[in-house]
């Protein structure tokens, strides 16, 4: 059984890959998601922190998954941002993306620069995903995964404060991962160039989501999920 948790980073994608549980975890660092799919065994179950299934129009609160998971996360709810329409995501220029977002949302809403900077990776995933590939590639969210590990309670300490990694927040999340079998030395290692320690931490918890999916123990949020215009499942798994 090979599983992988995948998170985007400045230099591409970082994956924590486990063949036999967290105790044998290794890091894979690639420039594109396509390269990751080529690198991993074809039956690898993958949980990725990137939206799969883009809406044509957006209502208040975003897609169904965003609306469902936020209440569980308490003060961590701000880590779940509303996904704009596919038309906006496909724009490579910020003002044009905002114009389309305004025209395809109710109430009308522009796009934050933080969200816009994620669009290239969102486009990359959307271009590759098919209903067939979603049999092994699942959308997940690190904070919802940590919520699950923490007895279905949000982690009290934020992962970042004013854009900088919080030592207390990282330590709280590391403790949850170690309790699941990760080696502390693995979590403490220097990340690959272009990635942060928080990226490794997020990928590590998503690998546990992939393991839960593989074992049939994961839950989609919402359970009665919709599909987008391309037939892709719109759900966050944990």
N, CA and C of each residue as an Amber inpcrd file, in Angstrom:
protein
   714
   0.8470000  -1.1950000   0.0000000   0.0000000   0.0000000   0.0000000
   0.8770000   1.2380000   0.0000000   0.7860000   2.0390000  -1.0510000
   1.5020000   3.3030000  -1.1170000   0.4920000   4.4320000  -1.0450000
   0.7530000   5.3850000  -0.1430000  -0.0920000   6.5650000  -0.0280000
   0.8030000   7.7890000  -0.0550000   0.2180000   8.9170000  -0.4240000
   0.9830000  10.1540000  -0.4810000   0.1000000  11.3230000  -0.0670000
   0.6730000  12.2140000   0.7360000   0.0470000  13.4820000   1.0430000
   0.8020000  14.5590000   0.2920000   0.0940000  15.4470000  -0.3780000
   0.7260000  16.3940000  -1.2930000   0.3090000  17.8190000  -0.9480000
   1.3140000  18.6930000  -0.9080000   1.0660000  20.1100000  -0.6350000
   1.8620000  20.9380000  -1.6330000   1.2780000  22.0450000  -2.0700000
   2.0030000  22.9430000  -2.9440000   3.0340000  23.7410000  -2.1550000
   4.1380000  24.0720000  -2.8040000   5.1700000  24.9050000  -2.1730000
   5.7150000  25.8690000  -3.2290000   6.6020000  26.7650000  -2.8220000
   7.0830000  27.7930000  -3.7380000   7.7390000  27.1930000  -4.9720000
   8.4140000  26.0710000  -4.8190000   9.1730000  25.4850000  -5.9320000
   8.4480000  24.3350000  -6.6230000   7.1790000  24.1690000  -6.3420000
   6.4330000  23.1110000  -7.0020000   5.5200000  22.3790000  -6.0490000
   5.7950000  21.0960000  -5.8430000   4.9650000  20.2490000  -5.0020000
   5.8420000  19.4110000  -4.0900000   5.3960000  19.2300000  -2.8640000
   6.1030000  18.3720000  -1.9300000   5.1430000  17.2720000  -1.4820000
   5.6520000  16.0560000  -1.4810000   4.8160000  14.9130000  -1.1070000
   5.5030000  14.1240000  -0.0110000   4.7130000  13.6770000   0.9500000
   5.1750000  12.7000000   1.9300000   4.5820000  11.3690000   1.5000000
   5.4680000  10.4300000   1.1920000   5.0730000   9.1410000   0.6280000
   5.3710000   8.0360000   1.6360000   4.3970000   7.1660000   1.8480000
   4.5510000   6.0510000   2.7890000   4.1620000   4.7580000   2.0870000
   5.0500000   3.7860000   2.1290000   4.7400000   2.4660000   1.5730000
   4.1890000   1.5150000   2.6260000   4.5950000   1.7300000   3.8620000
   4.2180000   0.7920000   4.9260000   3.9220000   1.5440000   6.2150000
   3.1860000   2.6310000   6.0970000   2.8380000   3.4230000   7.2660000
   3.7790000   4.5910000   7.4890000   3.4390000   5.4910000   8.4160000
   4.2260000   6.7060000   8.6490000   5.6680000   6.4570000   9.0680000
   5.9400000   5.2940000   9.6420000   7.2840000   5.0430000  10.1500000
   8.3230000   4.9550000   9.0290000   7.8960000   4.7360000   7.7730000
   8.8700000   4.6680000   6.6790000   8.6700000   5.8200000   5.6950000
   8.1570000   6.9410000   6.1780000   7.8510000   8.0850000   5.3110000
   9.1050000   8.6390000   4.6420000   8.9050000   9.1120000   3.4280000
   9.9740000   9.7970000   2.7060000   9.3850000  11.0010000   1.9840000
  10.2340000  11.9400000   1.6400000   9.7960000  13.1570000   0.9640000
  10.1330000  13.0740000  -0.5200000   9.1770000  13.4400000  -1.3380000
   9.3840000  13.5750000  -2.7760000   9.0900000  15.0260000  -3.1410000
  10.0100000  15.6490000  -3.8670000   9.8750000  17.0570000  -4.2250000
   9.9710000  17.1720000  -5.7450000   8.9110000  17.6700000  -6.3720000
   8.8500000  17.7200000  -7.8330000   8.3430000  19.0910000  -8.2860000
   8.6520000  19.4920000  -9.5290000   8.1970000  20.8030000 -10.0060000
   6.7420000  20.8340000 -10.4310000   6.1910000  19.6770000 -10.8500000
   4.8090000  19.6510000 -11.3400000   4.0730000  18.4530000 -10.7670000
   2.7610000  18.5610000 -10.7270000   1.9520000  17.4380000 -10.2520000
   2.0150000  16.2790000 -11.2390000   2.1170000  16.5870000 -12.5310000
   2.2570000  15.5270000 -13.5300000   3.5100000  14.7090000 -13.2630000
   4.6010000  15.3840000 -12.8820000   5.8450000  14.6740000 -12.5750000
   5.6560000  13.7740000 -11.3590000   4.8630000  14.2230000 -10.3910000
   4.6050000  13.4000000  -9.2170000   3.8330000  12.1410000  -9.6030000
   2.8170000  12.2930000 -10.4410000   2.0490000  11.1290000 -10.8780000
   2.9410000  10.1340000 -11.6130000   3.9080000  10.6380000 -12.3700000
   4.8350000   9.7640000 -13.0840000   5.8000000   9.0690000 -12.1350000
   6.1060000   9.7290000 -10.9990000   7.0920000   9.2060000 -10.0500000
   6.5130000   8.1080000  -9.1680000   5.2600000   8.2620000  -8.7670000
   4.6540000   7.3360000  -7.8110000   4.0840000   6.1010000  -8.5110000
   3.9740000   4.9900000  -7.7860000   3.3160000   3.8120000  -8.3630000
   1.8980000   4.1690000  -8.8290000   1.4360000   3.5530000  -9.9140000
   0.1440000   3.9530000 -10.4960000  -1.0680000   3.7040000  -9.6140000
  -0.9030000   2.8910000  -8.5560000  -2.0370000   2.6370000  -7.6630000
  -1.9380000   3.4260000  -6.3620000  -1.0570000   4.4240000  -6.2980000
  -0.9030000   5.2320000  -5.0910000  -2.1670000   6.0350000  -4.8080000
  -2.6210000   6.0120000  -3.5610000  -3.7280000   6.8630000  -3.1280000
  -3.1450000   8.1980000  -2.6810000  -3.6700000   9.2860000  -3.2260000
  -3.1030000  10.6220000  -3.0150000  -4.1500000  11.5430000  -2.4040000
  -3.7730000  12.2330000  -1.3270000  -4.5970000  13.3000000  -0.7520000
  -3.8390000  14.6070000  -0.9540000  -4.4730000  15.5840000  -1.5720000
  -3.7920000  16.8050000  -1.9660000  -4.5300000  18.0380000  -1.4530000
  -3.7580000  18.9990000  -0.9840000  -4.3230000  20.2590000  -0.5080000
  -4.4520000  21.2300000  -1.6760000  -5.4370000  20.9690000  -2.4980000
  -5.7290000  21.8290000  -3.6320000  -7.1340000  21.4910000  -4.0820000
  -7.9500000  22.4960000  -4.4410000  -9.3380000  22.2020000  -4.8050000
  -9.4460000  21.3530000  -6.0630000 -10.3280000  20.3880000  -6.0120000
 -10.6730000  19.5550000  -7.1600000 -12.1670000  19.7210000  -7.3830000
 -12.5400000  20.1160000  -8.5700000 -13.9470000  20.4140000  -8.8310000
 -14.1940000  21.8990000  -8.6580000 -14.2290000  22.6280000  -9.7660000
 -14.3740000  24.0860000  -9.7150000 -15.7860000  24.4860000 -10.1280000
 -16.3760000  25.4330000  -9.4130000 -17.7620000  25.8270000  -9.7140000
 -17.8380000  26.7780000 -10.9000000 -18.9590000  26.7700000 -11.5870000
 -19.2010000  27.7580000 -12.6370000 -19.6410000  29.0870000 -12.0350000
 -20.4010000  29.0060000 -10.9320000 -20.8220000  30.1890000 -10.1960000
 -20.6200000  29.9180000  -8.7070000 -20.5110000  30.9850000  -7.9310000
 -20.1980000  30.8640000  -6.5060000 -21.2290000  31.6210000  -5.6840000
 -21.7290000  30.9800000  -4.6260000 -22.6090000  31.6500000  -3.6820000
 -21.8170000  32.0070000  -2.4220000 -22.4470000  32.6970000  -1.5010000
 -21.7760000  33.1210000  -0.2840000 -21.2360000  31.9120000   0.4810000
 -19.9590000  31.9790000   0.8610000 -19.3410000  30.8920000   1.6020000
 -18.5890000  29.9060000   0.7420000 -18.7130000  30.0190000  -0.6010000
 -17.9570000  29.1410000  -1.4750000 -18.6630000  27.8490000  -1.8080000
 -17.8660000  26.8600000  -2.2070000 -18.4100000  25.5560000  -2.5600000
 -18.9910000  24.8560000  -1.3270000 -19.7260000  23.7950000  -1.5660000
 -20.2760000  23.0180000  -0.4590000 -19.2420000  22.5780000   0.5560000
 -18.0580000  22.0600000   0.1250000 -17.0550000  21.6210000   1.1050000
 -16.6030000  22.7320000   2.0500000 -16.3630000  23.9230000   1.5120000
 -15.9220000  25.0210000   2.3740000 -16.9850000  25.3660000   3.4180000
 -18.2320000  25.4080000   2.9730000 -19.3060000  25.7570000   3.8880000
 -19.4770000  24.7080000   4.9870000 -19.2580000  23.4430000   4.6450000
 -19.4660000  22.3650000   5.6120000 -18.3420000  22.2900000   6.6390000
 -17.0930000  22.4470000   6.2090000 -15.9790000  22.1830000   7.1420000
 -15.6540000  23.3580000   8.0540000 -15.9400000  24.5760000   7.6410000
 -15.5470000  25.7250000   8.4680000 -16.0670000  25.6460000   9.9070000
 -17.3310000  25.3100000  10.1370000 -17.8110000  25.2750000  11.5190000
 -17.0450000  24.3170000  12.4240000 -16.4430000  23.2820000  11.8650000
 -15.6820000  22.3420000  12.6840000 -14.3470000  22.9230000  13.1460000
 -13.8550000  23.9350000  12.4580000 -12.4760000  24.3690000  12.6700000
 -12.3120000  25.5480000  13.6200000 -13.3960000  26.1060000  14.1150000
 -13.2780000  27.1690000  15.0960000 -12.4000000  28.3090000  14.6030000
 -11.3810000  28.6530000  15.3920000 -10.4960000  29.7520000  15.0210000
  -9.6240000  29.4300000  13.8120000  -9.5820000  28.1880000  13.4160000
  -8.8070000  27.7990000  12.2260000  -9.6560000  27.8710000  10.9580000
 -10.8890000  28.3240000  11.0690000 -11.7840000  28.3630000   9.9120000
 -11.2730000  29.2830000   8.8090000 -10.4680000  30.2740000   9.1690000
  -9.9620000  31.2080000   8.1640000  -8.9820000  30.5550000   7.1980000
  -8.5030000  29.3410000   7.5310000  -7.5910000  28.6420000   6.6230000
  -8.3270000  28.0310000   5.4350000  -9.6620000  28.0500000   5.4760000
 -10.4790000  27.4890000   4.3950000 -11.0530000  28.6530000   3.5910000
 -10.4510000  28.9560000   2.4440000 -10.9580000  30.0920000   1.6820000
 -11.9260000  29.6100000   0.5930000 -12.8010000  30.5030000   0.1970000
 -13.8200000  30.1730000  -0.7940000 -13.1860000  30.0890000  -2.1800000
 -13.4580000  28.9960000  -2.8820000 -12.9160000  28.7970000  -4.2160000
 -13.7530000  29.5970000  -5.2110000 -13.1290000  30.4530000  -6.0200000
 -13.8960000  31.2070000  -7.0140000 -14.2950000  30.3350000  -8.2020000
 -14.9870000  30.9300000  -9.1410000 -15.4680000  30.1850000 -10.3060000
 -14.3100000  29.7100000 -11.1830000 -14.5820000  28.6830000 -11.9800000
 -13.5630000  28.1810000 -12.9010000 -13.1120000  29.2830000 -13.8640000
 -14.0590000  30.0920000 -14.3250000 -13.6930000  31.1750000 -15.2310000
 -12.6810000  32.1160000 -14.6230000 -12.8460000  32.4520000 -13.3510000
 -11.8880000  33.3290000 -12.6730000 -10.5460000  32.6370000 -12.4920000
 -10.5810000  31.3720000 -12.0970000  -9.3310000  30.6250000 -11.8760000
  -8.5240000  30.5270000 -13.1560000  -9.1610000  30.4600000 -14.2960000
  -8.4420000  30.3120000 -15.5550000  -7.7800000  31.6040000 -16.0280000
  -8.0910000  32.7210000 -15.3790000  -7.4760000  34.0030000 -15.7570000
  -6.0520000  34.1030000 -15.2130000  -5.1470000  34.5650000 -16.0560000
  -3.7580000  34.7270000 -15.6460000  -3.4360000  36.1620000 -15.2540000
  -4.4040000  37.0410000 -15.3620000  -4.1980000  38.4420000 -14.9970000
  -5.1650000  38.7970000 -13.8720000  -4.6500000  39.4550000 -12.8350000
  -5.4220000  39.6430000 -11.6110000  -6.7090000  40.4310000 -11.8290000
  -6.6430000  41.5520000 -12.5210000  -7.8510000  42.3760000 -12.6910000
  -8.9080000  41.6520000 -13.5060000  -8.4860000  40.9210000 -14.5200000
  -9.4420000  40.1510000 -15.3160000 -10.0870000  39.0620000 -14.4630000
  -9.2880000  38.4340000 -13.6030000  -9.8250000  37.4080000 -12.7110000
 -10.8570000  38.0080000 -11.7630000 -10.5740000  39.1950000 -11.2430000
 -11.5240000  39.8620000 -10.3470000 -12.8180000  40.1990000 -11.0830000
 -12.7020000  40.6550000 -12.3390000 -13.8980000  41.0000000 -13.1230000
 -14.7810000  39.7710000 -13.3210000 -14.1730000  38.6590000 -13.6610000
 -14.9600000  37.4410000 -13.8750000 -15.5270000  36.9350000 -12.5580000
 -14.7280000  37.0410000 -11.4920000 -15.2160000  36.6170000 -10.1780000
 -16.4400000  37.4320000  -9.7740000 -16.4140000  38.7260000 -10.0090000
 -17.5610000  39.5720000  -9.6860000 -18.7930000  39.1500000 -10.4670000
 -18.5870000  38.7710000 -11.7230000 -19.7150000  38.4160000 -12.5890000
 -20.2580000  37.0150000 -12.3260000 -19.4930000  36.2040000 -11.6160000
 -19.9020000  34.8020000 -11.4130000 -20.0860000  34.4640000  -9.9360000
 -20.2910000  35.4810000  -9.0900000 -20.5190000  35.2300000  -7.6670000
 -21.7290000  36.0110000  -7.1900000 -22.4180000  35.4470000  -6.1960000
 -23.6090000  36.0720000  -5.6280000 -23.5860000  35.8800000  -4.1110000
 -23.3400000  36.9480000  -3.3430000 -23.1210000  38.3260000  -3.7800000
 -21.8020000  38.4910000  -4.5160000 -21.6850000  39.5200000  -5.3680000
 -20.4670000  39.7260000  -6.1400000 -19.2520000  39.8880000  -5.2260000
 -18.1630000  39.2090000  -5.5800000 -16.9810000  39.2340000  -4.7360000
 -15.7220000  39.1510000  -5.5780000 -14.7650000  40.0090000  -5.2770000
 -13.4790000  39.9640000  -5.9570000 -12.6230000  38.8380000  -5.3700000
 -11.3610000  38.7800000  -5.8070000 -10.4270000  37.7480000  -5.3780000
  -9.2760000  38.3850000  -4.6200000  -8.8710000  37.7540000  -3.5450000
  -7.7010000  38.2360000  -2.8150000  -6.4400000  37.8870000  -3.5940000
  -5.3920000  38.6720000  -3.3860000  -4.1190000  38.3720000  -4.0320000
  -3.6000000  37.0080000  -3.5730000  -3.8060000  36.6740000  -2.3040000
  -3.3530000  35.3820000  -1.7910000  -3.9890000  34.2320000  -2.5640000
  -5.3000000  34.3410000  -2.8290000  -5.9810000  33.2990000  -3.5970000
  -5.4880000  33.2790000  -5.0400000  -5.3050000  34.4620000  -5.6190000
  -4.8700000  34.5510000  -7.0190000  -3.5310000  33.8580000  -7.2340000
  -2.6260000  33.9650000  -6.2740000  -1.3100000  33.3480000  -6.4200000
  -1.3840000  31.8220000  -6.4120000  -2.5190000  31.2640000  -5.9700000
  -2.7040000  29.8080000  -6.0080000  -3.2790000  29.3220000  -7.3390000
  -3.7500000  30.2450000  -8.1530000  -4.4270000  29.8460000  -9.3870000
  -3.5640000  28.9760000 -10.3060000  -2.2610000  29.2640000 -10.4870000
  -1.4780000  28.3830000 -11.3770000  -1.5170000  26.9240000 -10.9480000
  -1.4210000  26.6640000  -9.6580000  -1.4790000  25.2830000  -9.1840000
  -2.8900000  24.7140000  -9.3270000  -3.8960000  25.5430000  -9.1270000
  -5.2710000  25.0820000  -9.3080000  -5.5200000  24.7180000 -10.7690000
  -4.9820000  25.5350000 -11.6860000  -5.1250000  25.2310000 -13.1160000
  -4.3880000  23.9420000 -13.4600000  -3.2350000  23.7510000 -12.8550000
  -2.4460000  22.5450000 -13.1080000  -3.2330000  21.2910000 -12.7220000
  -3.8570000  21.3130000 -11.5530000  -4.6380000  20.1710000 -11.1050000
  -5.8660000  19.9740000 -11.9920000  -6.5550000  21.0630000 -12.2910000
  -7.7830000  20.9620000 -13.0820000  -7.5030000  20.3940000 -14.4740000
  -6.3520000  20.7440000 -15.0490000  -6.0120000  20.2590000 -16.3830000
  -5.7570000  18.7580000 -16.3990000  -5.2960000  18.2200000 -15.2640000
  -4.9470000  16.8010000 -15.2050000  -6.0890000  15.9100000 -14.7320000
  -6.9770000  16.4640000 -13.8970000  -7.9890000  15.6310000 -13.2570000
  -9.0440000  15.1550000 -14.2360000  -9.4310000  13.9130000 -14.0390000
 -10.5310000  13.2940000 -14.7760000 -11.3530000  12.4840000 -13.7840000
 -12.6000000  12.1480000 -14.1180000 -13.3620000  11.2740000 -13.2190000
 -12.6460000   9.9500000 -12.9590000 -11.8440000   9.4680000 -13.9120000
 -11.1030000   8.2250000 -13.6940000  -9.9640000   8.4330000 -12.6940000
  -9.2330000   9.5370000 -12.8260000  -8.1020000   9.7870000 -11.9320000
  -8.5560000  10.0430000 -10.4980000  -9.7760000  10.5610000 -10.3340000
 -10.2270000  10.8540000  -8.9740000 -10.4740000   9.5770000  -8.1630000
 -10.3530000   8.4080000  -8.8090000 -10.4310000   7.1570000  -8.0510000
  -9.2480000   7.0260000  -7.0970000  -8.1710000   7.7790000  -7.3380000
  -7.0260000   7.7030000  -6.4280000  -6.4630000   9.0570000  -6.0180000
  -7.0200000  10.1570000  -6.5160000  -6.5820000  11.4970000  -6.1280000
  -7.7560000  12.2100000  -5.4640000  -7.5600000  12.6260000  -4.2140000
  -8.6370000  13.1730000  -3.3970000  -8.2470000  14.5330000  -2.8300000
  -9.1820000  15.4600000  -2.8510000  -8.9450000  16.7590000  -2.2070000
  -9.0010000  16.6030000  -0.6870000  -8.0630000  17.2460000  -0.0060000
  -8.0480000  17.2340000   1.4530000  -7.6210000  18.6150000   1.9400000
  -7.6430000  18.7930000   3.2520000  -7.2410000  20.0800000   3.8400000
  -6.4880000  19.8000000   5.1360000  -5.2780000  20.3380000   5.2820000
  -4.4620000  20.0120000   6.4640000  -5.1470000  20.2810000   7.7990000
  -5.8000000  21.4280000   7.9370000  -6.3870000  21.7430000   9.2390000
  -7.5680000  20.8440000   9.5640000  -8.3110000  20.4180000   8.5450000
  -9.3810000  19.4530000   8.8000000  -8.7770000  18.1010000   9.1660000
  -7.6490000  17.7540000   8.5640000  -6.9660000  16.5020000   8.9100000
  -6.4500000  16.5470000  10.3500000  -5.8740000  17.6710000  10.7490000
  -5.4120000  17.8010000  12.1360000  -6.5980000  17.8060000  13.1020000
  -7.6980000  18.4030000  12.6830000  -8.9290000  18.3460000  13.4910000
  -9.3110000  16.9000000  13.7590000  -9.2350000  16.0690000  12.7360000
  -9.5770000  14.6550000  12.8890000  -8.6180000  13.9750000  13.8680000
  -7.3110000  14.2410000  13.7450000  -6.3250000  13.6200000  14.6350000
  -6.4800000  14.0990000  16.0700000  -6.9700000  15.3130000  16.2290000
  -7.0620000  15.9400000  17.5490000  -8.4030000  15.6480000  18.2270000
  -8.9540000  14.4730000  17.9640000 -10.2230000  14.1260000  18.5870000
 -11.3790000  14.9420000  18.0690000 -11.2890000  15.3410000  16.7820000
 -12.3080000  16.1760000  16.1420000 -12.4860000  17.4960000  16.8910000
 -11.3390000  18.0670000  17.2300000 -11.2780000  19.4160000  17.8040000
 -10.2230000  20.1990000  17.0330000 -10.4720000  21.4810000  16.7400000
  -9.4440000  22.2570000  16.0400000  -8.2070000  22.4100000  16.9110000
  -7.0370000  22.4310000  16.2880000  -5.8040000  22.6640000  17.0290000
  -5.8390000  24.1020000  17.5560000  -5.5880000  24.2670000  18.8400000
  -5.7410000  25.5840000  19.4720000  -4.7410000  26.5990000  18.9310000
  -3.5070000  26.1600000  18.7010000  -2.4570000  27.0780000  18.2790000
  -2.4390000  27.2170000  16.7560000  -2.3760000  28.4360000  16.2420000
  -2.2960000  28.6070000  14.7820000  -0.9530000  28.1120000  14.2580000
  -0.9520000  27.7000000  12.9970000   0.2920000  27.2400000  12.3810000
   1.2030000  28.4180000  12.0620000   0.5800000  29.5390000  11.7040000
   1.3440000  30.7510000  11.3910000   0.7270000  31.9510000  12.0900000
   1.5700000  32.8910000  12.4340000   1.1330000  34.1590000  13.0130000
   1.7500000  35.2810000  12.1870000   0.8910000  36.0950000  11.5690000
   1.3450000  37.1910000  10.7120000   2.3060000  36.7000000   9.6300000
   1.9770000  35.5480000   9.0520000   2.7610000  35.0260000   7.9450000
   4.0040000  34.2490000   8.3260000   4.3080000  34.1810000   9.6140000
   5.4950000  33.4570000  10.0600000   5.0900000  32.2060000  10.8250000
   5.8690000  31.1480000  10.6460000   5.5740000  29.8840000  11.3010000
   5.6130000  30.0440000  12.8200000   4.5980000  29.5150000  13.4970000
   4.5170000  29.5710000  14.9530000   5.1520000  28.3210000  15.5510000
   6.2050000  28.4420000  16.3690000   6.8190000  27.2560000  16.9850000
   5.8190000  26.4450000  17.8080000   4.9380000  27.1130000  18.5450000
   3.9540000  26.3910000  19.3460000   2.9630000  25.6490000  18.4600000
   2.5270000  26.3040000  17.3810000   1.5940000  25.6550000  16.4740000
   2.2160000  24.4580000  15.7770000   3.4680000  24.5900000  15.3920000
   4.1610000  23.4710000  14.7510000   4.3590000  22.3230000  15.7300000
   4.7120000  22.6550000  16.9690000   4.9410000  21.6070000  17.9760000
   3.6530000  20.8460000  18.2650000   2.5240000  21.5510000  18.3230000
   1.2470000  20.8860000  18.5870000   0.9010000  19.9180000  17.4660000
   1.1570000  20.3200000  16.2320000   0.8470000  19.4550000  15.0940000
   1.8400000  18.3030000  14.9930000   3.0940000  18.5720000  15.2930000
   4.0930000  17.5020000  15.2840000   3.7410000  16.4280000  16.3020000
   3.2610000  16.8410000  17.4640000   2.8870000  15.8670000  18.4960000
   1.7770000  14.9380000  18.0050000   0.8190000  15.4860000  17.2770000
  -0.2600000  14.6590000  16.7360000   0.2730000  13.6720000  15.6940000
   1.2110000  14.1250000  14.8720000   1.7830000  13.2490000  13.8480000
   2.6480000  12.1540000  14.4560000   3.4120000  12.5040000  15.4810000
   4.2650000  11.5170000  16.1520000   3.3990000  10.4340000  16.8010000
   2.2670000  10.8520000  17.3650000   1.3530000   9.8760000  17.9820000
   0.7990000   8.8970000  16.9560000   0.8110000   9.2800000  15.6830000
   0.3270000   8.4020000  14.6130000   1.4420000   7.5480000  14.0080000
   2.6840000   7.7200000  14.5000000   3.7620000   6.8660000  14.0320000
   4.8950000   7.5420000  13.2970000   4.8250000   8.8600000  13.0790000
   5.9270000   9.5460000  12.4130000   7.1410000   9.6570000  13.3240000
   8.3090000   9.5090000  12.7580000   9.5660000   9.6840000  13.4760000
   9.7950000  11.1770000  13.6930000  10.0740000  11.6200000  14.9330000
  10.3390000  13.0420000  15.1650000  11.4640000  13.5860000  14.2760000
  12.4820000  12.7660000  14.0150000  13.5950000  13.2090000  13.1790000
  13.1290000  13.4980000  11.7490000  12.1460000  12.7330000  11.2710000
  11.6150000  12.9830000   9.9350000  10.9520000  14.3520000   9.8800000
  10.1810000  14.6710000  10.9030000   9.4710000  15.9560000  10.9170000
  10.4060000  17.1270000  11.1550000  11.5460000  16.8810000  11.8000000
  12.4880000  17.9540000  12.1240000  13.5160000  18.2110000  11.0280000
  13.5610000  17.3780000  10.0080000  14.5860000  17.5360000   8.9720000
  14.3960000  18.8250000   8.1890000  15.4680000  19.3080000   7.6000000
  15.3890000  20.5050000   6.7760000  14.5910000  20.1910000   5.5150000
  13.6300000  21.0170000   5.1710000  12.8190000  20.7440000   3.9820000
  13.6220000  20.9930000   2.7080000  13.1780000  20.4610000   1.5840000
  13.8400000  20.7420000   0.3090000  13.8280000  22.2370000   0.0080000
  14.7650000  22.6730000  -0.8070000  14.8340000  24.0820000  -1.1840000
  13.5350000  24.4960000  -1.8770000  12.9970000  25.6210000  -1.4550000
  11.7470000  26.0920000  -2.0350000  10.5110000  25.6050000  -1.3090000
  10.7070000  24.8570000  -0.2230000   9.5930000  24.3840000   0.6040000
   9.8730000  24.7590000   2.0520000   8.8380000  24.8040000   2.8650000
   8.9850000  25.1300000   4.2760000   8.6790000  23.9360000   5.1480000
   9.0540000  24.0340000   6.4090000   8.7610000  22.9450000   7.3370000
   7.2530000  22.7570000   7.4870000   6.5060000  23.8400000   7.3780000
   5.0550000  23.7210000   7.4540000   4.4960000  22.9630000   6.2530000
   5.1520000  23.0750000   5.0910000   4.7240000  22.3020000   3.9270000
   4.9000000  20.8040000   4.1830000   6.0290000  20.4460000   4.7960000
   6.2760000  19.0400000   5.1320000   5.2300000  18.5440000   6.1270000
   4.9320000  19.3720000   7.1260000   3.9540000  19.0010000   8.1430000
   2.5720000  18.7770000   7.5130000   2.1940000  19.6650000   6.6060000
   0.8870000  19.5230000   5.9480000   0.8530000  18.2740000   5.0700000
   1.9210000  18.0410000   4.3140000   1.9610000  16.8430000   3.4720000
   1.9080000  15.5760000   4.3160000   2.5560000  15.6200000   5.4840000
   2.5720000  14.4490000   6.3700000   1.1760000  14.1140000   6.8780000
   0.4200000  15.1170000   7.2770000  -0.9300000  14.8280000   7.7800000
  -1.8480000  14.4000000   6.6410000  -1.6100000  14.9220000   5.4370000
  -2.4260000  14.5030000   4.3020000  -2.1250000  13.0630000   3.9000000
  -0.8980000  12.6020000   4.1330000  -0.5970000  11.1840000   3.8840000
  -1.4370000  10.2980000   4.7890000  -1.7120000  10.7520000   6.0060000
  -2.5820000   9.9910000   6.9020000  -4.0190000   9.9840000   6.3800000
  -4.4550000  11.0930000   5.7700000  -5.7790000  11.1120000   5.1480000
  -5.8240000  10.0990000   4.0090000  -4.7720000  10.0730000   3.1910000
  -4.7140000   9.1110000   2.0920000  -4.7710000   7.6810000   2.6220000
  -4.1020000   7.4480000   3.7450000  -4.1490000   6.1170000   4.3570000
  -5.5600000   5.7830000   4.8100000  -6.2510000   6.7460000   5.4290000
  -7.6260000   6.5240000   5.8690000  -8.5360000   6.2450000   4.6640000
  -8.3200000   6.9540000   3.5650000  -9.1040000   6.7150000   2.3560000
  -8.8670000   5.2990000   1.8580000  -7.5920000   4.9020000   1.8100000
  -7.2350000   3.5800000   1.3160000  -7.8570000   2.4740000   2.1710000
  -7.9950000   2.7560000   3.4660000  -8.5490000   1.7750000   4.3920000
 -10.0720000   1.8600000   4.5120000 -10.6710000   2.8170000   3.8030000
 -12.1240000   2.9660000   3.8590000 -12.6220000   3.6520000   5.1150000
 -11.7550000   4.4160000   5.7870000 -12.1370000   5.0570000   7.0510000
 -12.3160000   6.5660000   6.9200000 -12.0860000   7.1230000   5.7480000
 -12.1940000   8.5720000   5.5680000 -13.6240000   8.9650000   5.2330000
 -13.9100000  10.2320000   5.4580000 -15.2530000  10.7710000   5.2200000
 -15.1700000  11.9480000   4.2680000 -16.0480000  12.0230000   3.2520000
 -16.0980000  13.2190000   2.4150000 -16.9790000  14.2800000   3.0680000
 -16.5660000  15.5140000   2.9510000 -17.3570000  16.6470000   3.4380000
 -17.7230000  17.5040000   2.2260000 -19.0200000  17.6390000   1.8850000
 -20.1680000  16.9650000   2.4950000 -20.2890000  15.5270000   1.9900000
 -21.0400000  14.7190000   2.7280000 -21.2170000  13.3360000   2.3000000
 -22.0620000  13.2450000   1.0340000 -23.0220000  14.1510000   0.8780000
 -23.8380000  14.1780000  -0.3410000 -23.2410000  15.1930000  -1.3210000
 -21.9710000  14.9710000  -1.6760000 -21.2390000  15.9370000  -2.4910000
 -21.8230000  16.0570000  -3.9020000 -21.5460000  17.2070000  -4.5150000
 -21.9510000  17.4840000  -5.8890000 -20.7870000  17.1790000  -6.8360000
 -21.0380000  17.3180000  -8.1200000 -19.9820000  17.2190000  -9.1180000
 -20.0050000  18.4860000  -9.9690000 -18.8130000  18.8710000 -10.4500000
 -18.7450000  20.0940000 -11.2410000 -19.1170000  19.7990000 -12.6970000
 -19.0060000  20.8160000 -13.5540000 -19.4280000  20.6650000 -14.9460000
 -18.5940000  19.6420000 -15.6970000 -17.4050000  19.3380000 -15.2070000
 -16.5480000  18.3350000 -15.8430000 -16.7440000  16.9450000 -15.2360000
 -17.6740000  16.8420000 -14.3010000 -17.9540000  15.5490000 -13.6860000
 -17.0550000  15.2130000 -12.5220000 -16.3070000  16.1920000 -12.0100000
 -15.3760000  15.9450000 -10.9170000 -16.0690000  16.1070000  -9.5620000
 -15.7370000  15.2190000  -8.6500000 -16.2780000  15.2450000  -7.2910000
 -15.8550000  16.5300000  -6.5850000 -16.7820000  17.1480000  -5.8580000
 -16.4890000  18.3740000  -5.1090000 -16.6360000  18.0510000  -3.6210000
 -15.5260000  17.6370000  -3.0040000 -15.5630000  17.2090000  -1.5960000
 -14.1680000  17.3020000  -1.0120000 -14.1090000  17.5840000   0.2830000
 -12.8620000  17.5500000   1.0520000 -12.9100000  16.3060000   1.9400000
 -11.8540000  15.5130000   1.9210000 -11.8140000  14.2470000   2.6560000
 -10.9730000  14.3490000   3.9080000 -11.4120000  13.6340000   4.9590000
 -10.6350000  13.5940000   6.2060000 -10.9690000  12.3010000   6.9520000
